[in-house]
Amino acid sequence: MNAPAPSNPAVPALFPVLRLLRVGTLFSPAADVTASLAVLGLPWDRDAVAAVAASVLLYAAGMVWNDVADRRLDAVQRPERPLPRGDVSLAFAAGLGVALLAAAIALSPCRQHHGLLAVLVLLYDFAGKRFDWGGALLMGGLRALNLGTALALPAAMAEADAGAGASLRLACACYGLYIVAVTVLGIFEDASGVRPRAIAAVQTAPPIAALAGIAVVQEGPWPAPVLAAVPALWFLRRNARRTTWDQAALRASMTLLLLGTMLYTGALAFAAGRTWEALAIVAAIVPARQIARRIQLT
């Protein structure tokens, strides 16, 4: 009887690759660009679809390069990740990261914009996050720029209203603050001796920033800001009840906040009068949440 052929360790199984990509997070960058198209009132043409795809590929590349850069630290602090576990080889991860970056730039209809994002992604992964607050600010800027992707499209120059552009820029600034706070929570996850009051205070920033951005696009409190206040108040009430924050509790909050980015972008689309886009973004939270039960988002 012939022995079975040995598996090729250079080609990992699918599940570790999905974990490397944090596949549950990839709905969020797509939602960012969708919301920016909605706020500017741009149509779903070829450039719009390509911009969404490019942002998703760049985000996925960032996740891969994050694990490549952190592989030694992860061997101590997060040994369950694919690289320290040996489920994925370093050569495979690096090759995948290069391929994702190249595909993103090739697809992009606004290559200068996505090229800048690619540079900032690599800067964050390999240098920026070594400086706690500097890294948090860099990550906030990255996500704010991604939300503003529609501003870089050729159609925006010809069709977008100046007032809508100003509203989107303010919404991007609020989004940047939201992501800075989430990134700081990630810093707290690896730190010791952080006071529970400080953790709770940082977690108040994302829902407040989100409500401010939604109100700017809506130009008033109804309907999107009032509806968005319901999950925001639930989250704040949940945190007020907790007195201790271990790593598991912080990860749970970060997961909710990362999924909450899609509530934010969905509410922005709704405030802009694009109900179908808003419903699509909010509906995508369901598969993202299901995936997060098996594959951590952080």
MARBA-832647 format. One record per residue: x, y, z of N, C-alpha, C in turn; residue in three letters. Coordinates in pm, whole numbers, plus 50000, padded with zeros to 5 digits. Atoms other than C-alpha are relative to their C-alpha. Layout:
BEGIN
XYZXYZXYZAla;...
***
This chain:
BEGIN
500864988050000500005000050000500895012450000Met;499214987850007501365034249904499705009150118Asn;500204990549890501905059050188499395012849945Ala;500594987550047499865091150167501075010749979Pro;499024989450029501675120750018500005010050113Ala;499934990149892502925145150280499405013349956Pro;500564986950033501155178650298501115010049978Ser;499024989750030502965209250168499905011050105Asn;500104989949895503755231950467500045014349947Pro;499964986550057504255261350229498605004849962Ala;501384996450035500525260650146499124996650119Val;500755003049878498615263850475498544997249970Pro;501435002250010495055253150533499285013449998Ala;500744987550019492335278850467499755007350131Leu;500404993449875491305285450827501125008650059Phe;498944991249949494745297950944500205012649915Pro;499874988350085494865321250643498905010150031Val;501114991149963491445335250733500275006750134Leu;499634994149871492715340651086501085010649981Arg;498944990350029495805358150950499415012949944Leu;500634988450062493575381250747499025007150092Leu;501104995149915491145386851040498795002849913Arg;500984998450107488515380950778498725006850048Val;501204993449950485695392751004500075015050000Gly;499854985550000487135427950999499875006049861Thr;499914994750136487115431150620498715006349949Leu;501244993050035483485442150606500125014950030Phe;499944986249953484435474150787500615009749899Ser;499474990550099486745490450526499095001449878Pro;500974998950110484155482250258498875009450039Ala;501074991249952481515499450472500465014550003Ala;499464986350000483795530050508499805006649864Asp;500044994050134484005535850135498555001349953Val;501414999250036480325528050084499345012250063Thr;500564988449932479415554350343500485013049936Ala;499494987650060481675580250180499345002749865Ser;500744998450126480015574049842498605005450027Leu;501364995749967476625578450007499965014650041Ala;500004986249951477515610850183500225009949886Val;499734991250115478855625949859498944998849892Leu;501055001950101475845613049662500514994649868Gly;499415005350123478035594449411499354986949960Leu;500655012250047476685566049195500914987850015Pro;499245012549997477735529549200500474996749858Trp;499425003050130479915529048892501254991250019Asp;498835008749994483045509448808501055005150098Arg;499024994449908485305533249000499614997950145Asp;500465001849862483155530549312500274985850048Ala;499795014049963483295492649315501504997150017Val;498555002349993487045492749248500595006450125Ala;499504993449880487615517449532499704991850125Ala;500355008749888485775494749775500944988150006Val;499135011850004487785464549662501435003550040Ala;498624996049968491105483349687500165002450150Ala;499914997449856490385494650043499944987150080Ser;500075012949930489435459350150501334992749988Val;498715006850020492645445249999501115006550082Leu;499004993149919494745471950169499854996850148Leu;500255003249859493105464850503500494985950031Tyr;499555013749982493745427750461501524999350002Ala;498544999650002497365434950373500545005250133Ala;499584994649872497675455750689499944989750111Gly;500125010549900496465426550899501144989949987Met;498925009750023499015403150741501345005850045Val;498714994149964501935427150779500085003050150Trp;500014998349854500865434251137500554987550069Asn;499555012449938501405397651223501444996649963Asp;498595002050037504665396051030500895008650091Val;499194991049918505985426151221500014995850147Ala;500155003149856504745413051559500274985450033Asp;499955014449980505625376451520500774996050126Arg;499225003749879508225375951800499245003950127Arg;500824995949885506055395552043498794990950016Leu;501175008849995503055374051952500354986250054Asp;499595013149948505035342752036499904999650152Ala;500104999149854504915355152396498595003950044Val;501274994449953501675374752422498774994349931Gln;501155005350074499415359652152500434987449923Arg;499495012150067500735324652080498944992849917Pro;501075006550078497355314951932499955005049856Glu;500044994850136497985335851618500724990449904Arg;499495010150095498855316651298501514999349987Pro;498555000450016502525326951269500714993750120Leu;499325006749889503675318251623499594985450018Pro;500435013949991501625286151611500654991249893Arg;499425007650109503395276151291498984995449897Gly;501035003750098500115273051099500265006449864Asp;499674992650121501415297850842501495003350006Val;498574996850001505035302350738500235014949978Ser;499664986050019506745336150740500075003349851Leu;499894997550144507485332950367498625001349936Ala;501354999150055503825326350289499345013150039Phe;500644987849953502645355550502500565012249927Ala;499394988650070505135379750344499565000449854Ala;500465000450139504195368249995498565004449985Gly;501404995950002500515372350072499875015050021Leu;500044985649975501125407150211500385008149878Gly;499584993050123502975418049896498914999149893Val;501045002050103500275403249671498785008650026Ala;501174991949967497475420949857500245014849975Leu;499674985950026499235454549842500025002949850Leu;499914998050145499975450649471498624999849936Ala;501355000950056496405440249393499195012550032Ala;500734988049960495015469949587500365011949911Ala;499564988650081497095495349397499604998149854Ile;500375002650139496415478449062498525002749975Ala;501444998250016492645479549119499535014350022Leu;500494987149953492425514249267499785010049886Ser;500224989150095490845542249061500615013250049Pro;499364988149943492625567349289501314995350063Cys;498795006849955496125552949313500855008450094Arg;499244991849906497735582549486499414998650140Gln;500665001349870495175579849766500304986450062His;499755013249944495515542349810501504997350016His;498575001249980499275544649763500435006250132Gly;499724993749871499415568850056499544991050114Leu;500505009049897497275545050260500944987950017Leu;499095011549993499615516150173501285003650076Ala;498794995549929502665535950292499715001450149Val;500344997949859500895545350616499734986850071Leu;500235013349942499805509150673501334993750040Val;498695006049970503405496950652500735007850109Leu;499374991849896504625526250862499424996550136Leu;500625003649873502115517451131500454986350047Tyr;499695013749961502835480151128501434998350048Asp;498595002549970506615482751140500665010750089Phe;499384989649918507225515251330499005007350089Ala;500924991149929504215535951433499474994650130Gly;500615005349878502685512551686501014997450110Lys;499015001149893505975510551874499925012050094Arg;500194987949921505065545452000498515001250030Phe;501405002449967501795541352185499045010549943Asp;500954990050045500005574252128500235003949854Trp;499734997150141501765581251799499384989649910Gly;500615010550078500635547551670498495001049997Gly;501464998449995497075553751787499545011149908Ala;500364988950088496995587151607500154996249853Leu;499795004550137498415571251292498874990949954Leu;501085008950036495785543851295498695007849982Met;501194991750017493035569651348500025007449868Gly;499894993150128494335589251051499784990749882Gly;500195009850107494415557850837498524997449975Leu;501425003150019490775549450901499215012349957Arg;500674987850045489715585650860500225002149850Ala;499734998750143491435586650520499224989749919Leu;500765010150073489765554150420498535003949989Asn;501384995350007486355568350510499865011249897Leu;500044989150097487225598050291500384996049859Gly;499535004850131488145576349991499225006049884Thr;500804994750110485245589049779500425014049960Ala;499534986550034486705624149797501124999749897Leu;498885001350094489665611149591499584994849863Ala;500465005550128487525596549311499805011149897Leu;500214989850104487355614848977498595005850001Pro;501394995250001483545616849003499755010450107Ala;500224990549892483815636049330500375014149957Ala;499574986950046485635664449156498925006849916Met;500984994450093482815668648905498595000550056Ala;501405001449960479655658149091499705003350145Glu;500294998849857480045661649467499725014550039Ala;500364987049946478425690849647501045004350104Asp;498984995149907480835712949844499584998050145Ala;500495002049865478645710950154500104985650044Gly;499885014249969478565673050137501454996450025Ala;498585002649979482345672650107500475004750137Gly;499634994949868482705694150418499444991050110Ala;500615009049901480295671550610500784986950010Ser;499255012649999482235640650506501345001950070Leu;498714997749934485515655850620499845000650153Arg;500254999649856484045663150963499674986050053Leu;500315013849959482625627850980501274991650004Ala;498725007149999486115614850894500805003450125Cys;499294996049879487605634951180499434993050123Ala;500645007149889485065619951421500374985249998Cys;499625014150014485875585451286501444997950046Tyr;498625001049957489565591651340500104999650152Gly;500015000049854488885599851707499494986750054Leu;500565013149962486785568151736501094989349996Tyr;499005010450017489615546451604501215002350092Ile;498924997349904492255563851818499664993850135Val;500425005549871490255554052127500054984749999Ala;499965014650008489895517852009501444995050001Val;498595003950003493625516051939500645001350139Thr;499504998449864494385529152287499534988450088Val;500475011749925492235501152428500884987949969Leu;499085010850035494465477152238501325001350073Gly;498784997849923497455492952409499784995850146Ile;500335003949863495745488252746499974984850015Phe;500105014649994495205451552660501354993650033Glu;498675005649978498965445652666500735006250120Asp;499364993149888499705468752959499524994350133Ala;500405004349866499565461653329499835012350088Ser;500194989249905498295483753608499205011749948Gly;500844989250050495915504653395498755000950087Val;501144998349911493195519153616498694997549926Arg;501305002550063489645507153540499295012949958Pro;500654987350034488465543253543500555005649868Arg;499414995350126490905551853262499474992049882Ala;500525008550106489725522253056498565003849967Ile;501404996150021486085531953105499915013649931Ala;500034986750060486845568153013500324999649852Ala;499635001150142488555558852686498854994349918Val;501095006450073485565537552591498795009149979Gln;501114990750025483205567252614500215008049872Thr;499714991550116484975584852325499374995049870Ala;500535004350130483925562352032498505002849980Pro;501424997150027480115564352078499705014949992Pro;500254985650005480245601752146500485005949867Ile;499484995350129482445608151841499104995849885Ala;500895005050106480165586451627498735008249992Ala;501234992250000477045605251732500235014149944Leu;499694986750053478745638351653500124999649848Ala;499845001050145479735626951303498684997749929Gly;501305002750061476265613651228499155012649998Ile;500794987749992474655646151345500475010249896Ala;499474990750100476965666151114499434996849862Val;500505003950132475905646050808498485001749992Val;501454998749998472225646050911499565014650002Gln;500314985749979472345683450986498845001750097Glu;501044999349899470125677451285499954987050078Gly;500025011949914469155651751549499174988449948Pro;500915010550043466585631751353500114997649850Trp;500225012049918466395604551241501284992550040Pro;498825008749979469895589551219500665001750137Ala;499324998949869471495604651534499194994250115Pro;500855005449892468525595551755500014984849997Val;499975014650010468455559851624501364994550040Leu;498665004649964472225556551662500275001350149Ala;499804998349855471965568352022499604987650078Ala;500465011949927470215535852119501164990350027Val;498865008949971473245512452071501125007250075Pro;498954992649930475575540152192499735000150151Ala;500354999849858473715543252523500084986150061Leu;499885013849950473555505252557501464996850031Trp;498585002849979477335503252519500535007450122Phe;499534992249886477965531052769499464994350132Leu;500595005949879475585515253021500694986950035Arg;499295012749979477305481552975501345002550069Arg;498694997249942480685496853056499905005550141Asn;500164994149867479385516153355499794989450106Ala;500275010749904478375483253517501254991950035Arg;498805008249977481865468053496501015007650085Arg;499034993749911484405475053768501424994849980Thr;498685005550028487295452853656500124997149851Thr;499775001950142488885449453313501224991049980Trp;498905008850035490955418853230500134999749848Asp;499765000450144492275410252883498784995449923Gln;501205005150068489145390652790498935010849992Ala;501024989450000486865419652889500375011049901Ala;499564989750094488955444452691499814995349856Leu;500185005250136488915421952384498525000049961Arg;501434999950029485135418952412499535014149965Ala;500364986250030484775456852421500545004449866Ser;499414996350128487155461252130499244993649884Met;500785006650104485185435851928498705007549974Thr;501244992350017481965454951992500255013349931Leu;499704987150061483595487851900500424998649854Leu;499645002250141485105473651581498774997049916Leu;501275002150070481705460551481499185012949997Leu;500724987349994480325494251587500415009849893Gly;499624991250111482315511151311499004998749885Thr;500965002150108479775495851074498645006250034Met;501194992449961476885509951276500205014849967Leu;499704986050029478595543651239499885003049851Tyr;500044997350144479105541250864498604997549943Thr;501385002150043475615526550819499135011950032Gly;500784988249962474165556051009500365012049914Ala;499624989250091476175580150793499284998849867Leu;500715002150126474695564650480498515003250015Ala;501414997249974471205566550633499775015050012Phe;500134985549985471735603050732500105007149866Ala;499844994150133472745609950372498854996549906Ala;501165003650082469465595050246500204988049912Gly;499755012050080470945563150101499634987850084Arg;500535010349910468755537850281500514986249964Thr;499585013650039469765507250078501454997450040Trp;498625001749956473455512850143500074998550152Glu;500015001049853472705518150512499574986150044Ala;500485013449964470745485550530501044989449968Leu;498985009750038473495466650347501155000050101Ala;498904999149904476165479350588499594993650133Ile;500455005449872474115471150898499794984949991Val;500205014550017473175436850760501324992550002Ala;498685006750002476875429050712500554997950140Ala;499545002349862477325431451090499724985750043Ile;500385013649958475575397751123501084989849963Val;498925009550030478155377050928501325003850067Pro;498764995949932480975398051076500004995150144Ala;500105004549861479725389851425500124984850010Arg;499905014649998479355352951343501444995549979Gln;498595003350024482895351651206500835003150124Ile;499244996049882484165369851516499904989850113Ala;500125010349896482915341051731501084989349985Arg;498975010250025485545318551570501375006149973Arg;498754993750037488175343051447500055013750065Ile;499934987449928489215371351677500245011649905Gln;499844988350083488995406151530501235008050038Leu;498844992249956491995419051726501264991449997Thr;
***
